[in-house]
Amino acid sequence: MKKWIVKNIKEDYQKICSETGLSEVTARLLVNRGLREKYERDAFLHPFSSSDIEGNKLLNAEKAADIICSGLKARQKMRIIGDYDVDGIVSTFVLYRTLKAAGADVDYRIPDRILDGYGINANMVKEAINEGVEMIITCDNGIAAVDVLALAKNSGITVVLTDHHEVFRDENGTQVLPP
C-alpha cells in the first residue's frame, strides 16, 4: 500500500475550494504542484478554455480547413501521416476520428521508428500514389520534408501540412518550406 504525503504549504485552501469547487485535498495537491495563483490553477484544470489556444492564429489554419473541407465534399481519398511520438499519435487519432465522423474516405499511417525514421518519407508518398490517395494530411511532421512533399505535390496529391516543429533554415538563415 502506498502512503501519500501532502506537504503543508501555507495557503488559503478554503478560498481555493470555493473558487474551484474542489476538495481541500485536491486544492493542496494543486498548491504542492506549484499552482499557487488562480490563473495557474485555471489553466491546469481547464486547459482547452485557455485563450492561448486559438486555431485562427495558426499559420494558414483557415486555408488548411478549406482545403480539407473541399476534399470531403469531393469525396477524395485522404491519408493522414502522423508520427510515432505521443503528439503525433494523438493528433492522428483525433483527426482520423473527426474526418471519419464527417464521412471521409480516410486512412492513416504511422511510421515505424526503425524502418521509416521520423515522419513522412518517400516510400510513404509512393505507396499513397500507388493506392490512389488524393490528399495527404500530416500530423506532427513534414515541415522539414521538402523533397518528399514536392514528390507528393508533383504527383498530383494535395498536401496539408500540420507541424509544430522548427522551420528548416538554409546556410543563409532563410526559411526553407515544403511546397
Backbone as JSON, one array per atom type, in Angstrom:
{
  "sequence": "MKKWIVKNIKEDYQKICSETGLSEVTARLLVNRGLREKYERDAFLHPFSSSDIEGNKLLNAEKAADIICSGLKARQKMRIIGDYDVDGIVSTFVLYRTLKAAGADVDYRIPDRILDGYGINANMVKEAINEGVEMIITCDNGIAAVDVLALAKNSGITVVLTDHHEVFRDENGTQVLPP",
  "N": [[0.84, -1.18, 0.0], [0.55, 2.18, -0.88], [1.77, 5.18, 0.58], [0.66, 8.4, 0.8], [2.08, 11.58, 0.95], [1.27, 14.71, 1.91], [2.33, 17.92, 1.47], [2.55, 20.63, 3.79], [1.92, 23.4, 2.89], [1.54, 26.82, 3.43], [-1.46, 28.34, 2.71], [-4.53, 29.76, 1.5], [-6.73, 27.59, 1.64], [-9.48, 27.21, 1.81], [-10.48, 29.29, 0.3], [-9.48, 28.57, -2.23], [-10.88, 26.18, -2.57], [-13.51, 27.16, -2.68], [-13.35, 28.72, -5.01], [-12.77, 26.83, -6.97], [-14.35, 24.59, -6.55], [-13.34, 22.24, -5.68], [-12.16, 19.56, -3.51], [-10.49, 19.94, -0.31], [-8.18, 18.4, -0.14], [-7.53, 17.99, -2.85], [-7.13, 20.65, -3.58], [-4.86, 21.18, -2.05], [-3.06, 19.45, -3.31], [-2.85, 20.71, -5.81], [-1.59, 23.12, -5.07], [0.76, 22.04, -4.04], [1.87, 21.19, -6.41], [2.82, 23.49, -7.33], [1.02, 25.31, -8.26], [-0.01, 28.03, -7.43], [-1.21, 30.43, -8.01], [-4.38, 31.78, -9.07], [-4.84, 31.93, -11.89], [-3.0, 30.06, -12.78], [-3.98, 27.67, -11.68], [-6.47, 27.6, -12.95], [-5.72, 27.35, -15.67], [-4.52, 24.84, -15.57], [-6.62, 23.18, -14.7], [-8.55, 23.59, -16.64], [-7.61, 23.2, -19.46], [-8.33, 23.51, -22.19], [-9.84, 25.74, -22.38], [-8.29, 27.85, -22.36], [-7.06, 31.01, -23.42], [-4.83, 30.89, -24.91], [-5.01, 28.98, -26.83], [-5.89, 29.33, -29.83], [-7.17, 28.58, -32.73], [-7.45, 30.09, -35.05], [-5.2, 31.63, -35.1], [-3.14, 30.11, -35.93], [-0.8, 29.57, -38.48], [-2.09, 29.81, -41.65], [-4.34, 28.24, -40.99], [-7.07, 28.48, -41.55], [-7.07, 28.28, -44.32], [-6.08, 25.67, -44.6], [-8.19, 24.26, -43.41], [-10.22, 24.87, -45.24], [-9.25, 23.56, -47.54], [-9.29, 20.89, -46.69], [-12.05, 20.6, -46.2], [-13.01, 20.96, -48.81], [-11.92, 18.67, -49.99], [-13.36, 16.75, -48.58], [-15.98, 17.24, -49.51], [-15.63, 16.61, -52.2], [-15.24, 13.97, -51.99], [-12.66, 12.9, -51.84], [-9.96, 10.58, -51.64], [-8.29, 10.28, -48.7], [-5.29, 10.47, -46.74], [-3.85, 10.32, -43.61], [-0.76, 11.12, -42.33], [1.02, 10.49, -39.63], [3.08, 10.74, -36.7], [5.31, 8.76, -34.67], [5.52, 9.53, -32.03], [4.03, 10.73, -28.93], [2.45, 13.11, -29.36], [2.15, 13.03, -32.1], [0.77, 10.6, -32.51], [-1.59, 11.02, -31.02], [-2.65, 13.34, -32.27], [-3.05, 12.32, -34.83], [-4.97, 10.34, -34.29], [-7.14, 11.91, -33.3], [-7.71, 13.56, -35.54], [-8.26, 11.58, -37.48], [-10.56, 10.27, -36.37], [-12.31, 12.45, -36.36], [-12.49, 13.15, -39.11], [-13.51, 10.72, -40.1], [-16.0, 10.71, -38.81], [-17.12, 12.8, -40.17], [-17.62, 11.64, -42.54], [-15.53, 11.03, -44.27], [-13.38, 9.45, -46.69], [-10.9, 8.03, -45.47], [-7.67, 7.08, -44.29], [-4.82, 6.12, -42.3], [-1.3, 6.44, -41.59], [1.35, 5.54, -39.53], [4.7, 6.09, -39.09], [7.21, 3.52, -38.84], [9.5, 3.49, -36.32], [12.1, 2.41, -36.57], [12.29, 1.33, -39.22], [11.25, 3.37, -40.9], [11.98, 5.85, -39.85], [11.7, 9.26, -38.73], [8.6, 10.79, -39.24], [6.99, 11.68, -42.41], [7.96, 10.01, -45.43], [9.66, 9.23, -48.58], [8.93, 6.65, -49.42], [6.43, 6.31, -48.22], [4.96, 8.26, -49.56], [5.12, 7.29, -52.2], [3.72, 4.9, -51.86], [1.21, 5.97, -51.26], [0.63, 7.21, -53.7], [0.48, 4.95, -55.39], [-1.78, 3.78, -54.29], [-3.82, 5.45, -54.91], [-4.33, 7.73, -53.37], [-5.54, 10.95, -52.8], [-5.23, 13.15, -51.19], [-2.95, 14.11, -48.72], [-2.57, 14.49, -45.29], [-0.51, 15.75, -42.95], [0.44, 15.03, -39.59], [2.04, 16.42, -37.02], [4.48, 16.39, -38.34], [6.61, 16.86, -41.25], [7.46, 19.44, -41.87], [10.15, 19.68, -42.44], [10.42, 18.08, -44.62], [10.99, 18.69, -47.38], [11.74, 17.76, -50.05], [10.31, 15.34, -50.15], [7.64, 16.14, -49.86], [7.46, 17.7, -52.12], [7.6, 15.7, -54.05], [5.11, 14.44, -53.58], [3.33, 16.56, -54.21], [4.04, 17.07, -56.92], [3.11, 14.76, -57.98], [0.47, 15.09, -58.04], [-0.91, 14.99, -55.67], [-2.7, 16.54, -53.12], [-1.43, 18.31, -50.39], [-1.73, 18.83, -46.98], [-0.11, 20.32, -44.48], [0.57, 19.84, -41.15], [2.37, 20.83, -38.49], [4.36, 21.4, -35.67], [7.02, 21.85, -35.35], [10.35, 23.28, -35.65], [11.03, 25.46, -38.37], [13.01, 24.62, -41.12], [16.14, 26.11, -41.88], [18.25, 27.48, -44.37], [21.82, 27.76, -45.19], [22.06, 30.51, -45.27], [20.28, 31.38, -43.48], [17.71, 31.59, -44.32], [14.28, 30.7, -44.36], [13.25, 27.47, -45.29], [10.7, 26.09, -46.81], [8.38, 23.39, -47.39], [6.74, 22.76, -50.59]],
  "CA": [[0.0, 0.0, 0.0], [1.34, 3.4, -0.96], [1.41, 6.23, 1.53], [0.77, 9.73, 0.21], [2.48, 12.63, 1.88], [0.84, 16.01, 1.41], [3.09, 19.0, 2.11], [1.7, 21.58, 4.49], [2.27, 24.74, 2.43], [0.56, 27.8, 3.89], [-2.27, 28.87, 1.61], [-5.94, 29.88, 1.86], [-7.33, 26.46, 0.94], [-10.93, 27.39, 1.73], [-10.7, 30.16, -0.85], [-9.24, 27.77, -3.44], [-12.01, 25.25, -2.68], [-14.72, 27.88, -3.13], [-13.12, 29.15, -6.39], [-12.66, 25.71, -7.92], [-15.31, 23.54, -6.27], [-12.59, 21.03, -5.38], [-11.95, 19.24, -2.1], [-9.27, 20.54, 0.24], [-7.04, 17.54, -0.5], [-7.18, 18.31, -4.24], [-6.58, 22.01, -3.56], [-3.49, 21.06, -1.53], [-2.25, 18.85, -4.36], [-2.56, 21.75, -6.81], [-0.59, 24.02, -4.5], [2.01, 21.27, -3.98], [2.41, 21.15, -7.78], [3.32, 24.82, -7.64], [-0.06, 26.1, -8.86], [-0.44, 28.87, -6.32], [-2.03, 31.54, -8.49], [-5.66, 31.37, -9.65], [-4.72, 31.72, -13.32], [-2.26, 28.8, -12.98], [-4.91, 26.57, -11.4], [-7.48, 27.59, -14.01], [-5.11, 26.81, -16.89], [-4.29, 23.42, -15.34], [-7.89, 22.47, -14.58], [-9.35, 23.8, -17.85], [-6.58, 23.52, -20.46], [-8.85, 23.83, -23.51], [-10.55, 27.01, -22.36], [-7.25, 28.87, -22.32], [-7.03, 31.9, -24.58], [-3.62, 30.6, -25.68], [-5.33, 28.04, -27.9], [-6.77, 29.98, -30.79], [-6.87, 27.99, -34.01], [-7.36, 31.08, -36.13], [-3.89, 32.27, -35.06], [-2.19, 29.2, -36.54], [-0.5, 29.97, -39.85], [-2.89, 29.2, -42.73], [-5.29, 27.26, -40.46], [-8.34, 28.58, -42.29], [-6.81, 27.74, -45.66], [-5.99, 24.21, -44.45], [-9.55, 23.77, -43.17], [-10.95, 24.96, -46.51], [-8.75, 22.5, -48.43], [-9.81, 19.61, -46.19], [-13.5, 20.6, -46.46], [-13.19, 20.73, -50.26], [-11.63, 17.26, -50.2], [-14.51, 15.99, -48.06], [-17.11, 17.41, -50.44], [-15.29, 15.93, -53.45], [-15.07, 12.54, -51.65], [-11.29, 12.5, -52.14], [-9.31, 9.58, -50.78], [-7.34, 11.01, -47.84], [-4.41, 9.7, -45.86], [-3.16, 11.07, -42.56], [0.54, 10.56, -41.98], [1.37, 11.02, -38.32], [4.4, 10.39, -36.22], [5.23, 7.71, -33.67], [5.57, 10.03, -30.67], [2.69, 10.88, -28.35], [1.63, 14.14, -30.0], [1.84, 12.56, -33.45], [-0.27, 9.57, -32.43], [-2.85, 11.62, -30.55], [-3.21, 14.22, -33.3], [-3.53, 11.44, -35.9], [-6.2, 9.72, -33.8], [-8.21, 12.91, -33.24], [-8.05, 13.94, -36.9], [-8.87, 10.42, -38.13], [-11.92, 10.1, -35.85], [-13.11, 13.59, -36.81], [-12.76, 13.01, -40.54], [-14.41, 9.57, -40.27], [-17.33, 11.16, -38.39], [-17.6, 13.7, -41.23], [-17.89, 10.83, -43.73], [-14.37, 11.0, -45.16], [-12.68, 8.24, -47.1], [-9.61, 8.38, -44.89], [-6.92, 6.12, -43.5], [-3.66, 6.78, -41.7], [-0.04, 5.7, -41.46], [2.32, 5.98, -38.52], [5.96, 5.46, -39.49], [7.94, 2.65, -37.94], [10.67, 4.25, -35.85], [13.34, 1.82, -37.08], [12.26, 1.17, -40.67], [10.9, 4.6, -41.62], [12.51, 7.06, -39.25], [10.74, 10.26, -38.29], [7.68, 11.48, -40.15], [6.7, 11.27, -43.79], [9.14, 9.73, -46.25], [9.36, 8.99, -49.99], [8.21, 5.38, -49.57], [5.03, 6.54, -47.85], [4.34, 9.01, -50.65], [4.97, 6.36, -53.34], [2.62, 4.0, -51.5], [-0.02, 6.75, -51.41], [0.42, 7.37, -55.14], [0.05, 3.64, -55.9], [-3.09, 3.44, -53.74], [-4.81, 6.42, -55.35], [-4.59, 8.77, -52.38], [-5.62, 12.26, -53.43], [-4.83, 14.18, -50.23], [-2.19, 13.7, -47.54], [-2.55, 15.46, -44.21], [0.49, 15.34, -41.96], [0.21, 15.39, -38.19], [3.26, 16.47, -36.22], [5.68, 16.14, -39.14], [6.57, 17.31, -42.62], [8.0, 20.79, -42.1], [11.5, 19.56, -43.0], [10.37, 17.09, -45.69], [10.83, 19.5, -48.59], [11.78, 16.92, -51.25], [9.25, 14.34, -50.08], [6.35, 16.79, -50.13], [7.49, 18.09, -53.53], [7.23, 14.48, -54.77], [3.66, 14.29, -53.46], [2.67, 17.63, -54.97], [4.29, 16.85, -58.34], [2.34, 13.58, -58.37], [-0.94, 15.47, -58.04], [-1.52, 14.83, -54.35], [-2.82, 17.74, -52.3], [-0.82, 18.09, -49.08], [-1.98, 19.78, -45.89], [0.96, 20.05, -43.53], [0.41, 20.37, -39.79], [3.6, 20.5, -37.78], [4.75, 22.46, -34.74], [8.48, 21.87, -35.22], [11.09, 24.41, -36.21], [11.19, 25.54, -39.82], [14.4, 24.46, -41.54], [16.77, 27.3, -42.46], [19.46, 27.16, -45.13], [23.06, 28.35, -44.67], [21.9, 31.96, -45.18], [19.28, 31.68, -42.47], [16.41, 31.73, -44.97], [13.39, 29.57, -44.14], [13.03, 26.57, -46.41], [9.41, 25.43, -46.59], [7.92, 22.5, -48.46], [5.79, 23.46, -51.48]],
  "C": [[0.88, 1.24, 0.0], [0.84, 4.41, 0.06], [1.67, 7.58, 0.87], [1.16, 10.72, 1.3], [2.11, 13.96, 1.23], [1.59, 17.07, 2.18], [2.11, 19.98, 2.74], [2.13, 23.01, 4.14], [1.16, 25.69, 2.88], [-0.15, 28.43, 2.7], [-3.71, 28.96, 2.12], [-6.71, 28.79, 1.09], [-8.85, 26.58, 0.84], [-11.28, 28.28, 0.53], [-10.52, 29.38, -2.16], [-10.41, 26.81, -3.65], [-13.26, 25.97, -3.18], [-14.57, 28.36, -4.58], [-13.23, 28.0, -7.39], [-13.74, 24.65, -7.74], [-14.64, 22.21, -5.95], [-12.51, 20.8, -3.88], [-10.64, 19.89, -1.61], [-8.04, 19.72, -0.11], [-6.58, 17.86, -1.93], [-6.58, 19.7, -4.34], [-5.13, 21.98, -3.07], [-2.57, 20.44, -2.58], [-1.89, 19.86, -5.45], [-1.47, 22.7, -6.31], [0.76, 23.31, -4.42], [2.67, 21.14, -5.35], [2.96, 22.51, -8.19], [2.27, 25.73, -8.25], [-0.69, 26.96, -7.78], [-1.33, 30.02, -6.76], [-3.29, 31.01, -9.15], [-5.54, 31.07, -11.14], [-3.96, 30.43, -13.64], [-3.17, 27.59, -12.74], [-5.96, 26.46, -12.5], [-6.94, 26.98, -15.3], [-4.88, 25.31, -16.76], [-5.6, 22.64, -15.36], [-8.74, 22.54, -15.84], [-8.44, 24.15, -19.02], [-7.14, 23.95, -21.81], [-9.7, 25.09, -23.52], [-9.56, 28.18, -22.32], [-7.28, 29.73, -23.58], [-5.78, 31.7, -25.42], [-3.91, 29.7, -26.88], [-6.37, 28.68, -28.82], [-6.37, 29.5, -32.18], [-6.71, 28.99, -35.13], [-6.03, 31.83, -36.13], [-2.81, 31.35, -35.62], [-2.02, 29.58, -38.01], [-1.3, 29.15, -40.85], [-3.89, 28.16, -42.25], [-6.61, 27.3, -41.24], [-8.19, 28.0, -43.7], [-6.75, 26.2, -45.61], [-7.38, 23.61, -44.25], [-10.37, 23.8, -44.46], [-10.54, 23.85, -47.47], [-9.32, 21.15, -48.0], [-11.31, 19.51, -46.43], [-13.8, 20.36, -47.94], [-12.94, 19.27, -50.6], [-12.76, 16.37, -49.7], [-15.67, 16.04, -49.05], [-16.87, 16.65, -51.74], [-15.09, 14.42, -53.25], [-13.67, 12.04, -52.03], [-10.81, 11.43, -51.15], [-8.2, 10.3, -50.03], [-6.51, 10.05, -47.02], [-3.77, 10.67, -44.87], [-1.83, 10.36, -42.32], [1.02, 11.26, -40.71], [2.81, 10.76, -37.98], [4.24, 9.44, -35.06], [5.33, 8.22, -32.24], [4.15, 10.36, -30.2], [1.86, 11.96, -29.04], [1.28, 13.77, -31.44], [0.72, 11.53, -33.45], [-1.6, 10.17, -32.02], [-3.46, 12.52, -31.62], [-3.74, 13.41, -34.48], [-4.87, 10.82, -35.51], [-7.36, 10.71, -33.83], [-8.65, 13.31, -34.65], [-8.76, 12.8, -37.63], [-10.33, 10.25, -37.68], [-12.83, 11.23, -36.32], [-13.47, 13.47, -38.28], [-13.69, 11.84, -40.82], [-15.84, 9.97, -39.91], [-17.96, 12.08, -39.42], [-17.86, 12.95, -42.53], [-16.73, 10.7, -44.7], [-13.94, 9.58, -45.5], [-11.23, 8.46, -46.68], [-8.98, 7.17, -44.21], [-5.71, 6.86, -42.93], [-2.46, 5.83, -41.73], [0.78, 6.37, -40.36], [3.64, 5.32, -38.9], [6.53, 4.55, -38.41], [9.24, 3.37, -37.59], [11.96, 3.73, -36.46], [13.35, 1.81, -38.6], [12.08, 2.48, -41.42], [11.59, 5.84, -41.1], [11.37, 8.0, -38.9], [9.88, 10.76, -39.44], [7.54, 10.87, -41.53], [7.99, 11.01, -44.55], [8.69, 9.37, -47.67], [8.6, 7.68, -50.19], [6.73, 5.53, -49.22], [4.29, 7.29, -48.95], [4.12, 8.1, -51.86], [3.84, 5.37, -53.08], [1.28, 4.72, -51.69], [-0.36, 6.93, -52.89], [-0.15, 6.07, -55.72], [-1.36, 3.26, -55.44], [-4.16, 4.47, -54.07], [-5.19, 7.48, -54.33], [-4.55, 10.12, -53.08], [-5.19, 13.4, -52.5], [-4.09, 13.52, -49.08], [-2.26, 14.84, -46.54], [-1.52, 14.96, -43.2], [0.05, 15.8, -40.58], [1.54, 15.29, -37.46], [4.52, 16.15, -37.03], [5.52, 16.79, -40.5], [7.24, 18.64, -42.9], [9.4, 20.74, -42.71], [11.55, 18.62, -44.2], [10.14, 17.76, -47.04], [10.76, 18.63, -49.85], [10.64, 15.92, -51.29], [7.9, 14.97, -50.41], [6.3, 17.35, -51.55], [7.12, 16.89, -54.41], [5.72, 14.28, -54.74], [2.93, 15.31, -54.33], [2.83, 17.41, -56.47], [3.55, 15.63, -58.88], [0.83, 13.86, -58.33], [-1.65, 15.3, -56.71], [-1.54, 16.19, -53.65], [-2.24, 17.42, -50.93], [-1.22, 19.22, -48.14], [-1.0, 19.4, -44.79], [0.6, 20.66, -42.18], [1.6, 19.89, -38.97], [3.98, 21.68, -36.89], [6.25, 22.59, -34.58], [9.09, 23.08, -35.91], [11.16, 24.32, -37.73], [12.68, 25.44, -40.14], [14.9, 25.76, -42.16], [18.03, 26.87, -43.21], [20.66, 27.88, -44.53], [23.01, 29.86, -44.56], [20.88, 32.38, -44.14], [17.87, 31.86, -43.04], [15.56, 30.49, -44.7], [13.2, 28.77, -45.42], [11.75, 25.77, -46.1], [9.09, 24.47, -47.72], [6.93, 23.25, -49.36], [4.37, 23.39, -50.94]]
}
